[in-house]
Amino acid sequence: MATDRLKGDQLIVRWLDNSLTRPYAAEHANPNVVRIIQQIKNSSHQMLKCYEFGCGAGALGQALLRTQIVERFAGCDTSQEACQLAQNNGLDVENTTCEVVVSSMPRASFQDFNLFVYADVLEHLVDPWVHLKELNNKITPGSWIVVSIPCFFHHSNLSSIGRMDFEYEEWGVMDITHLRHYGLKNIVSLLKLTGFYISEEIPIMPSFDPEGIQLYNESKERLPVQLKFGDMEMTIRDHQHLLQVCAYQFIVAARK
């Protein structure tokens, strides 16, 4: 098992998989989350037992079980309606919050799982640092965590800032229910500070919306490039910065 613990820019440049730049696909189960969990299975040769925080109606769980990427799935969600749908499909899902699960579930129960997923969830938590530290204290060494988190520096958000009009939305990067905002460095820092490390086995994966992938393809060979967002101009000097402007979210796998 890799134990390399690089820091900051060195970590991101070394672990970002540039070959995985593809348009974001709006499916019920995020296909890039499925992909990264498949990579975990392939690289670790483990039988994966997954617990998903904020699992909704269980679309990801159904996809992982159907394709036999995981052998067991359980989860929680705050929506009673979503949990009922998941339970109707035979999934082991409870109607509660992430915080309640981590604080109340016995350590022995956590050790029944070796993969924990937060797909667009951590940005909704009041204190994700405390939450992830508590999770880390309960799970088995070598367990995986997969997070997908919107990128605050996405071009749509920069355009709002450039217009001096900080628009909230029903969903997306500026979802009105988001309590925390992250760039790529902040995502990496969140995981490191809570006791997880990002292994070279599984590269960081960006996801793109159609406008983002178009901007990426138009700009990647012209760096540094001057881009305009509303009335604001920015010089995008390197590939890492361009990815954060173009990627809707980043998906990161880490280990305890």
N, C-alpha and C positions, 0 to 999 in steps of 0.2 A: 504494500500500500504506500502510495506517495505521501511524503510528509513535508514537501517543500512549502515554505511559508514566505513568499515574496511580499513586497509592500507596494502600495500605490500604483503609479504609472507602470512600473516594471511588471507588476502582477497583471494588469489589464492588457497591456500590449502582448505579453507572452501567452495569455490564455484566450484572447478573443479569436474566434474562428471566423476568418474573413470569407470563407467559402460558403458560409451558411446565410448569406444575405439574400433573402427571398421575400416576396410580398407577404404581408400578413394575410392569413386566410381566416375569415370570420366564420368559424364553425362552432358547433356546440361545445366540443372539446378542443381546446387550443392544440392544433396539430404540432406546434413546436415544443409544447410541454410533453406531449406524447413522444416526440422524437428524442428529447433529451433523456427521458426515463428509459427509453429503449437503449440509448447509449450507455446508461448506467448499468443496465442488465448485461449488455455485451462486454463491458470492460471489467465488471466486478465478478461476473460469473456467480452472482448470488440469486437465490430465489427471493424475489422482492415481495414484501408485505407492506402495503401502502396505507397511510392514514392521511386524508386530505382535510385541511382546515378550510372552511368556507367552500364546501363541495357543491353547493347549489343542489340541483336535481340529480347530480351524480353522473353527468355526461362523461367526465374524465374517467371515473371509476368503471363505467360500462365499457369504454373504449379499451382501457388497460386490461380488463378481465377478458373481453372478447378476443383480443389479440394475444392473450396469454403472456403479456409482459409482466404482470404481477399475478401472484397466486392467491392473494387475499387483499380485500379493500374494505376500509371503513372510513367514516368521516363525520363531520358536523357542519351545521349551517344554522344561521339565525332565522331563516325563513321557514315557517311551519309548512307552508304550501310546498316549497321545494323539497323539504325532507319527506313529505308524504309521497311525492312523486318518486323520489329515490327509493323509498321503502316499498312502494308498489312494484318497482322493478327488481326487487329482491336484494337491495343493497343495505348494508348495516350502517345506517346513518341516524344520528341523534340531533334533535332540535335544541341547540345551545350555542354558546359563544366559544371562540378559541381560548379565551382567557380562562373560562370555567373549566374546560377540558384539561388544560395544562395544570391548573392549580388543584383540581380535585381527583384526577385519574391517578391511581396508584402507580408507582414506578414499575412494578411488575407488569402492569398492563401495557405500558409504553414499550417494554422490551419484547412484546409480541410483534412489533413492527420495526422495520429497518429503513423505511422511506417515508418522509413527511413532506407534504406538498402544500405550498401557499401560492395559489394561482390568482394573482391580483387581489390579495388580501391584506398584506402587511401595511399598505398605504392607508388602510381604514382603521388601524389600531391606534389607540391613544399612546401607548408606549411599547413599540415593537422591540426595543432593546431589552427591557425587563422581561417581556414575554419570551423572547428567543433564548435568553439566558436561563430562564426557568425550564424551558423545553430541553435545552442542552444538558441540564443537570439530571434529567430523568431518562434520557434515551441511552441506548447501548453504544459504546465506542465503535466507530466504523459506520454508524448509521448515516444515511444520506438525507439532505434537505434540498428541495427544489423550490425556488421562488421565481415568480414572474412579476415584475414591477414596472409600471409605466415610467417613461423617461420624461422628467420635467422640462428638459431642453428640446423637446420635440418641436418641429417647425411650426405647428399650429399654435402652440403656446407662445413661442417667440413672436409670432405675428400678432397675437393679442397684446403682448407687452409693448410691441412696437407701435400699436395703435393707441396705447394708454387706455386700453379697455380690457380689464382682467375678467374675462368671461368664464363663468362656471357653466358646466354642462351636465346633462343627465347621466352621461357615461363618457368614458375616454380619459385622456390625460388630465383634464380639468374637471373630472367627476366632482359634483358638489359635495359628495360624502367623503372625499379624501381628506385625511387629517395630516398626512405626511407626504413630502415630495422628495424625489430622489433623482440624481444623475447617476451615471455608472460608478463613479468613485464612491458615492454615498451608499450604493447597494453593496459594493465590496466591503466598505468600512463597517456597515451594519453587521454583516456576517462575521467578519474578523473579530469585532468587539464583543460579539456574543459567543465566541468560542468555536466557530466553525472555520475550516480552511478549504480553499478552492483548489482542487486537484487538477493537474495537467491532463488527467484522463478525460475530462469532460469540458470542452471549451464553452465559454460564455456565448450565448446565442441571441442575436438581435432579431426582432420581428418588425416588419415594415407595413405601413399602409400604402396604398397605390401612389399617393403623391410623394411619400417619403422615398420609395424605391426609385421613382423617376428622378427626384432631386439627387439621390445618391449616385445613380448612374451618370447623370449629367456633370457631376462635380468631382468624382473620385480621381479622374486623370488630370485635373486642373489645379490641384492644391499647391499653394494656398489659394483660396478663392474668396471673393467678396460676395456676400449674400445679403439681400435686403429683406427685412421682416417688418411690414408696416412702414413706419418712418425711421426705423432703426437699421443701421448697417453693421454687419459683423464680418470680421476676417476669420475664416475657418482655416486654420493653419495645418492641421494634420488629420489623418484618417480617423483617429479616435474621436475627435471633436465632430467630424462630419457624421459619423455613425450616431452620435447622440442627438444631432439635429434631425436626422432622418429616421431613426428607429423609434417606433411607437412604444416599445417595451424591450427589456432585457430579461432573459431567462438564465438563471445561474444555479448550478448544482454545486453543493459543498458537503463536506463530511465533518463529523465530530472527531 
